[in-house]
């Protein structure tokens, strides 16, 4: 069974990333897969991801691709800003 702390220990960016309003949630699983929820739609998108340095590439199971960058502990992806576990870093 994987827990949030197991995920963080396996990869520095694995875990839950959430927009400030909570509408979009990316769970980066330690096995290189992700699950994205949008609003009440859990599992709206699923696929695989790879991280190289602070850059992330996504490949949705339907063939859609996307990318993003981790900057100062924040995920910038597709015009959205996602925070680890929905928590803004201290300024």
Residue pairs with C-beta under 8 A, 6 or more apart in sequence:
2 29
2 30
4 15
4 16
4 85
6 30
7 14
7 15
7 28
7 29
7 30
8 14
8 15
10 30
11 28
11 30
11 51
13 28
13 51
13 56
13 70
13 75
14 28
14 29
14 30
15 27
15 28
15 84
15 85
16 25
16 26
16 27
16 28
16 84
16 85
16 86
17 25
17 26
17 27
17 28
17 75
17 82
17 83
17 84
17 85
18 24
18 25
18 26
18 82
18 83
18 85
18 86
19 25
19 80
19 81
19 82
19 83
19 86
20 81
20 83
20 86
20 88
22 86
23 38
23 39
24 36
24 37
24 38
24 80
24 82
25 36
25 37
25 38
26 34
26 35
26 36
26 75
26 77
26 82
27 34
27 35
27 36
27 37
28 34
28 49
28 56
29 35
32 48
32 49
32 50
33 46
33 47
33 48
33 49
34 45
34 46
34 47
34 48
34 49
34 58
35 42
35 43
35 45
35 46
36 43
36 44
36 45
36 46
37 43
37 44
38 44
38 45
45 60
45 61
45 62
45 64
46 60
46 61
47 58
47 59
47 60
47 61
47 62
47 64
48 58
48 59
49 56
49 57
49 58
49 59
50 56
50 57
51 57
51 70
54 69
54 70
54 71
55 67
55 68
55 69
55 70
56 67
56 68
56 69
56 70
56 75
56 77
57 65
57 66
57 67
58 64
58 65
58 66
58 67
58 68
58 77
59 65
60 66
66 77
66 78
67 77
68 75
68 76
68 77
68 78
69 75
69 76
69 77
70 76
72 89
73 84
73 89
74 81
74 82
74 83
74 89
75 81
75 82
75 83
75 84
76 82
83 89
